[in-house]
């Protein structure tokens, strides 16, 4: 099979650009600043972009591994490479959160604080579950330590399920169809907040998106036949890409945590298919150096941002010697506590947390992600039997959020 142009280069660069933008939107979702940005529907519901990551992960993993998970040796190599891809940064950030909690504890001994340490979401038992990446398996009553890392936990266990099914049965279309039907029905029954389920039923959510991403891979394999009968003209594909971006924005802004949100993986699956072809002008824009760079940093952006969301308000309070948490009126007439005293200040703080996250992500990508991934590759390559084929696990390296 001859893949689309992006895959000929062994990457889907437009989807890399998507990853970078979506990671930045998740940062803005978690930070609450006194700004019109806070009330934008796209930002308030950007938690749904985690489902884009799940779909994209299934697509990329299937593209790179579907034909190679045919033996237990292949499963072993695959899982080792995936652990080497996600675990070093996860562990590093867990240690960062632990250090932050220790500093809070020492500070509280000198000056009592109403916020207890090493309790609730930062309890020692939760530290242990994070260490073993099982904290998303309904072991706790809420998000713990580095909250967003729940999705990395679900990703890892979804990799295990994918690998086992591949070696036992092969990835069959009827399986993908079954998951696409059963998973949303199960989530409708279990979740009271739409697709916004994380530490409790997040694994079902991840398997749902991952299966649809694998289905996208199966569909894209038909692209050469489609292209022979219906050539992809840049103008037509540009229009289709624009419509897809508009549909994603409108859908995310409207879905919230309603029942409509259960359709998110289907919407993102269509987006992945459209932009994997890379035949329109928007795809060209997404392949610009800045967006490719953000895509490269997307995993670090996702994993590091939450500590800045927590630390920035405390740091600013120490610098200006004033608490900037302010009640902000919403269009509904309600009030919400946000950081900053007016629209200008709050908007600048959004920019500050995003800039700090990206800068720190460049550091963690260079000194944590890359060395950990490369060391694992070398170790697995050295342990493989002679004549075995080892793929590049970093190809569009799993778009874990």
C-alpha positions as CSV (number, residue, x, y, z in Angstrom):
1,X,0.0,0.0,0.0
2,X,1.3,3.5,-0.9
3,X,0.2,5.8,2.0
4,X,-0.6,9.5,1.6
5,X,2.1,12.0,1.2
6,X,2.5,12.6,4.9
7,X,3.1,9.0,5.6
8,X,5.6,8.7,2.8
9,X,7.7,11.0,5.1
10,X,6.9,8.5,7.9
11,X,5.0,11.3,9.8
12,X,1.6,12.9,9.8
13,X,2.9,16.5,10.2
14,X,-0.5,18.2,9.9
15,X,-1.7,16.0,12.8
16,X,1.4,17.0,14.7
17,X,0.2,20.6,14.4
18,X,-3.2,19.7,15.6
19,X,-1.6,18.0,18.6
20,X,0.3,21.2,19.6
21,X,-2.7,23.4,19.3
22,X,-4.9,21.0,21.3
23,X,-2.4,20.7,24.0
24,X,-2.3,24.5,24.4
25,X,-6.1,24.6,24.5
26,X,-6.0,22.1,27.4
27,X,-3.6,24.5,29.2
28,X,-6.0,27.3,28.9
29,X,-8.9,25.1,30.0
30,X,-7.2,24.4,33.3
31,X,-6.1,27.9,34.1
32,X,-8.9,30.2,35.4
33,X,-8.0,33.9,34.6
34,X,-10.1,37.0,34.8
35,X,-10.5,37.3,31.1
36,X,-13.1,36.9,28.3
37,X,-11.1,33.9,27.4
38,X,-12.4,32.1,30.4
39,X,-16.0,32.3,29.2
40,X,-15.4,31.1,25.6
41,X,-17.2,27.9,24.9
42,X,-14.2,26.5,23.1
43,X,-12.0,27.0,26.1
44,X,-14.5,25.9,28.8
45,X,-15.0,22.6,27.0
46,X,-11.4,22.0,25.8
47,X,-11.3,19.0,28.1
48,X,-12.8,17.2,25.0
49,X,-9.5,17.5,23.2
50,X,-8.2,14.7,25.3
51,X,-10.5,12.6,23.2
52,X,-8.7,13.9,20.1
53,X,-5.5,12.6,21.6
54,X,-7.0,9.2,22.2
55,X,-8.3,8.9,18.6
56,X,-5.0,10.2,17.2
57,X,-3.1,7.7,19.4
58,X,-5.1,4.8,18.1
59,X,-4.5,5.9,14.5
60,X,-0.8,6.4,14.8
61,X,-0.1,3.3,16.9
62,X,-2.1,1.2,14.4
63,X,-0.3,2.7,11.5
64,X,3.1,1.9,13.0
65,X,2.4,-1.4,14.7
66,X,-0.7,-3.2,13.4
67,X,1.4,-5.4,11.0
68,X,4.1,-6.1,13.6
69,X,2.2,-7.3,16.7
70,X,2.0,-10.9,15.5
71,X,4.2,-12.5,18.2
72,X,4.8,-12.3,21.9
73,X,8.3,-10.9,21.2
74,X,6.7,-8.2,19.1
75,X,4.3,-7.4,22.0
76,X,7.1,-7.2,24.4
77,X,9.1,-4.8,22.3
78,X,6.0,-2.7,21.6
79,X,5.1,-2.3,25.3
80,X,8.7,-1.6,26.4
81,X,8.9,1.1,23.8
82,X,5.6,2.6,24.8
83,X,6.6,2.6,28.5
84,X,9.9,4.2,27.5
85,X,8.0,6.9,25.7
86,X,5.5,7.9,28.4
87,X,7.0,7.0,31.7
88,X,10.2,9.1,32.1
89,X,8.4,12.4,31.9
90,X,5.5,11.1,34.0
91,X,8.0,10.1,36.7
92,X,9.9,13.4,36.5
93,X,6.7,15.4,36.9
94,X,5.5,13.2,39.7
95,X,8.8,14.1,41.5
96,X,8.2,17.8,40.7
97,X,4.8,17.6,42.3
98,X,6.2,15.7,45.3
99,X,8.9,18.4,45.8
100,X,6.2,21.1,45.6
101,X,4.1,19.4,48.2
102,X,7.1,19.0,50.5
103,X,7.8,22.7,50.2
104,X,4.1,23.5,51.0
105,X,4.4,21.2,54.0
106,X,7.5,22.9,55.3
107,X,6.0,26.3,54.7
108,X,2.8,25.3,56.6
109,X,4.9,24.4,59.6
110,X,6.3,27.9,59.7
111,X,3.0,29.6,58.8
112,X,-0.2,27.6,59.2
113,X,-2.3,27.2,56.0
114,X,-6.0,26.3,55.5
115,X,-4.9,23.9,52.8
116,X,-3.7,20.6,54.2
117,X,-0.7,18.8,52.7
118,X,-0.3,15.1,51.9
119,X,-4.1,14.6,52.1
120,X,-6.8,14.0,49.6
121,X,-5.4,14.3,46.1
122,X,-1.8,14.4,47.4
123,X,-2.2,11.4,49.8
124,X,0.8,9.1,49.9
125,X,-1.2,6.1,48.7
126,X,-2.0,8.1,45.5
127,X,1.7,8.7,45.0
128,X,2.1,4.9,44.9
129,X,-0.7,4.5,42.3
130,X,0.9,7.2,40.2
131,X,4.2,5.4,40.4
132,X,2.7,2.3,38.9
133,X,0.4,4.3,36.5
134,X,-2.8,2.7,37.8
135,X,-4.3,5.9,39.2
136,X,-6.9,6.1,36.4
137,X,-8.4,2.7,37.3
138,X,-11.1,4.0,39.7
139,X,-8.8,3.5,42.8
140,X,-9.4,7.1,44.1
141,X,-12.3,9.4,44.7
142,X,-10.9,12.2,42.5
143,X,-7.9,13.3,40.5
144,X,-4.6,13.1,42.3
145,X,-1.1,14.7,42.1
146,X,-0.5,15.6,38.5
147,X,-4.2,15.5,37.6
148,X,-4.0,15.5,33.8
149,X,-1.7,12.4,33.9
150,X,-4.9,10.2,34.4
151,X,-5.0,10.0,30.6
152,X,-1.4,8.7,30.4
153,X,-2.4,5.9,32.7
154,X,-5.4,5.0,30.5
155,X,-3.2,5.1,27.4
156,X,-0.7,2.7,28.9
157,X,-3.4,0.1,29.7
158,X,-5.1,0.6,26.4
159,X,-1.7,-0.2,24.7
160,X,-1.7,-3.4,26.7
161,X,-5.2,-4.3,25.5
162,X,-4.4,-3.4,21.9
163,X,-1.2,-5.5,21.9
164,X,-2.9,-8.6,23.5
165,X,-5.9,-8.4,21.1
166,X,-3.5,-8.0,18.2
167,X,-1.4,-11.1,19.0
168,X,-4.4,-13.2,20.0
169,X,-7.0,-12.3,17.4
170,X,-5.7,-9.6,15.2
171,X,-7.5,-6.2,15.1
172,X,-10.7,-7.1,13.3
173,X,-13.3,-4.6,12.0
174,X,-16.1,-6.2,14.0
175,X,-14.2,-5.6,17.2
176,X,-13.8,-1.9,16.4
177,X,-17.5,-1.7,15.5
178,X,-18.4,-3.3,18.8
179,X,-16.3,-0.9,20.8
180,X,-17.7,2.1,18.9
181,X,-21.2,1.0,19.8
182,X,-20.7,-0.4,23.3
183,X,-18.3,2.2,24.8
184,X,-20.6,5.3,24.4
185,X,-23.6,3.3,25.6
186,X,-21.6,2.2,28.7
187,X,-20.4,5.7,29.3
188,X,-23.9,7.1,29.0
189,X,-24.9,4.7,31.8
190,X,-21.9,5.3,34.0
191,X,-21.0,9.0,33.6
192,X,-23.1,11.8,35.0
193,X,-20.9,14.5,33.4
194,X,-20.8,13.4,29.7
195,X,-17.4,12.6,28.4
196,X,-15.8,14.4,31.3
197,X,-14.9,11.2,33.1
198,X,-11.3,10.7,34.2
199,X,-10.1,8.9,37.3
200,X,-13.2,6.7,37.3
201,X,-14.3,5.6,33.8
202,X,-11.4,7.1,31.9
203,X,-10.2,3.8,30.6
204,X,-13.5,3.2,28.8
205,X,-13.2,6.7,27.3
206,X,-9.7,6.0,26.2
207,X,-10.5,2.6,24.6
208,X,-13.4,4.2,22.8
209,X,-11.3,6.9,21.2
210,X,-8.3,4.5,20.6
211,X,-10.6,2.0,18.8
212,X,-12.0,4.7,16.5
213,X,-8.4,5.8,15.8
214,X,-7.6,2.2,14.8
215,X,-10.7,2.3,12.6
216,X,-9.3,5.4,10.9
217,X,-6.1,3.5,10.1
218,X,-8.2,0.8,8.5
219,X,-10.1,3.3,6.4
220,X,-7.0,5.2,5.3
221,X,-5.6,2.0,3.9
222,X,-8.2,2.4,1.2
223,X,-6.9,5.8,0.2
224,X,-4.9,4.7,-2.8
225,X,-8.0,3.2,-4.4
226,X,-10.1,6.3,-3.5
227,X,-7.4,8.6,-5.0
228,X,-7.4,6.7,-8.3
229,X,-11.1,7.3,-8.7
230,X,-11.5,10.6,-7.0
231,X,-8.2,12.7,-7.0
232,X,-7.8,15.0,-4.0
233,X,-7.8,18.5,-5.5
234,X,-6.2,21.1,-3.2
235,X,-9.2,23.5,-3.5
236,X,-11.7,20.8,-2.6
237,X,-9.6,19.5,0.2
238,X,-9.0,23.0,1.6
239,X,-12.7,23.6,1.7
240,X,-13.2,20.2,3.4
241,X,-10.5,21.1,6.0
242,X,-12.1,24.4,6.7
243,X,-15.4,22.8,7.2
244,X,-13.8,20.3,9.5
245,X,-12.1,22.9,11.7
246,X,-15.4,24.9,11.9
247,X,-17.3,21.7,12.8
248,X,-14.8,20.9,15.6
249,X,-14.9,24.4,17.1
250,X,-18.8,24.5,17.0
251,X,-19.1,21.0,18.4
252,X,-16.6,21.5,21.3
253,X,-18.2,24.9,22.2
254,X,-21.7,23.5,22.2
255,X,-21.1,20.0,23.6
256,X,-20.1,20.8,27.2
257,X,-20.8,17.9,29.4
258,X,-24.1,17.1,27.8
259,X,-25.0,13.8,26.1
260,X,-23.8,15.5,22.9
261,X,-20.2,15.2,24.2
262,X,-20.3,11.4,23.7
263,X,-20.0,12.0,20.0
264,X,-16.6,13.7,20.4
265,X,-14.5,10.7,19.4
266,X,-16.5,10.4,16.2
267,X,-16.1,14.0,15.3
268,X,-12.3,13.8,16.0
269,X,-12.0,10.6,14.0
270,X,-13.3,12.4,10.9
271,X,-10.9,15.3,11.6
272,X,-8.0,12.8,11.8
273,X,-9.0,11.2,8.5
274,X,-9.3,14.6,6.7
275,X,-6.0,16.0,7.9
276,X,-4.1,12.7,7.6
277,X,-4.4,13.1,3.8
278,X,-2.6,16.5,4.0
279,X,-3.9,17.7,0.6
280,X,-5.3,21.2,1.6
281,X,-3.9,24.6,2.5
282,X,-4.8,24.3,6.1
283,X,-2.6,21.2,6.3
284,X,0.2,23.2,4.8
285,X,-0.3,25.8,7.6
286,X,-0.3,23.1,10.2
287,X,3.1,21.9,8.9
288,X,4.8,25.3,9.5
289,X,7.8,25.1,11.8
290,X,6.1,26.8,14.8
291,X,3.2,24.4,14.8
292,X,5.4,21.4,14.1
293,X,7.5,22.5,17.1
294,X,4.4,22.8,19.3
295,X,3.4,19.3,18.1
296,X,6.8,17.9,19.1
297,X,6.4,19.5,22.6
298,X,2.7,18.5,22.9
299,X,3.3,15.6,25.4
300,X,5.5,17.8,27.6
301,X,3.0,20.7,27.3
302,X,0.2,18.4,28.5
303,X,2.2,16.8,31.3
304,X,3.9,19.9,32.7
305,X,1.3,22.6,32.5
306,X,-0.7,21.7,35.6
307,X,2.2,22.6,38.0
308,X,2.2,26.1,36.6
309,X,-1.5,26.4,37.0
310,X,-1.0,25.7,40.7
311,X,2.3,27.5,41.3
312,X,1.7,30.8,39.3
313,X,-1.0,32.2,41.6
314,X,1.2,31.5,44.7
315,X,4.2,33.0,43.0
316,X,2.4,36.1,41.9
317,X,1.0,36.6,45.4
318,X,4.5,36.5,46.9
319,X,5.8,39.0,44.3
320,X,3.0,41.6,44.5
321,X,2.1,40.8,48.2
322,X,-1.6,40.7,47.3
323,X,-4.1,37.9,46.6
324,X,-5.3,38.3,43.0
325,X,-8.2,35.8,43.2
326,X,-11.3,37.8,42.2
327,X,-15.0,37.0,41.7
328,X,-15.8,37.5,38.0
329,X,-19.4,37.8,36.7
330,X,-20.5,35.3,34.1
331,X,-23.0,35.9,31.3
332,X,-25.4,33.7,33.4
333,X,-25.3,36.2,36.2
334,X,-23.3,33.9,38.4
335,X,-19.9,34.6,39.8
336,X,-16.7,32.5,39.6
337,X,-13.4,32.9,41.4
338,X,-10.6,33.6,38.9
339,X,-7.1,34.9,39.0
340,X,-6.5,38.5,38.1
341,X,-8.3,41.8,38.9
342,X,-9.5,42.8,35.4
343,X,-9.6,41.6,31.8
344,X,-6.2,42.9,30.8
345,X,-4.4,41.4,33.8
346,X,-6.2,38.1,33.5
347,X,-5.5,37.8,29.8
348,X,-1.8,38.5,30.4
349,X,-1.8,35.8,33.1
350,X,-3.2,33.3,30.5
351,X,-0.3,34.3,28.3
352,X,2.2,33.9,31.2
353,X,1.1,30.4,32.1
354,X,1.1,29.3,28.5
355,X,4.6,30.8,27.9
356,X,6.0,29.3,31.1
357,X,4.6,25.9,30.1
358,X,6.0,25.9,26.6
359,X,9.4,27.1,27.8
360,X,9.6,24.4,30.5
361,X,8.3,21.8,28.0
362,X,11.2,22.6,25.6
363,X,13.5,21.8,28.6
364,X,11.7,18.5,29.5
365,X,11.5,17.4,25.9
366,X,15.3,17.9,25.4
367,X,16.4,16.5,28.8
368,X,13.7,14.1,29.9
369,X,11.6,12.8,27.0
370,X,14.2,12.4,24.4
371,X,16.9,10.7,26.6
372,X,14.3,8.4,28.1
373,X,12.9,7.4,24.7
374,X,16.3,7.0,23.1
375,X,17.7,4.9,26.0
376,X,14.7,2.6,25.8
377,X,15.2,2.2,22.0
378,X,18.8,1.3,22.5
379,X,18.1,-1.1,25.2
380,X,15.3,-2.9,23.3
381,X,17.4,-2.9,20.1
382,X,20.2,-4.5,22.0
383,X,17.9,-7.1,23.5
384,X,16.1,-8.1,20.2
385,X,16.9,-11.4,18.6
386,X,19.1,-11.4,15.5
387,X,17.1,-10.7,12.3
388,X,14.2,-9.2,14.1
389,X,12.8,-5.9,12.8
390,X,12.4,-3.0,15.2
391,X,10.2,-0.1,14.2
392,X,10.7,3.5,15.1
393,X,8.5,4.0,18.1
394,X,8.9,7.7,17.8
395,X,7.2,8.0,14.4
396,X,4.6,10.6,15.1
397,X,5.4,9.4,18.6
398,X,2.3,8.4,20.3
399,X,0.2,11.5,20.5
400,X,-0.3,11.0,24.1
401,X,-1.7,14.4,25.2
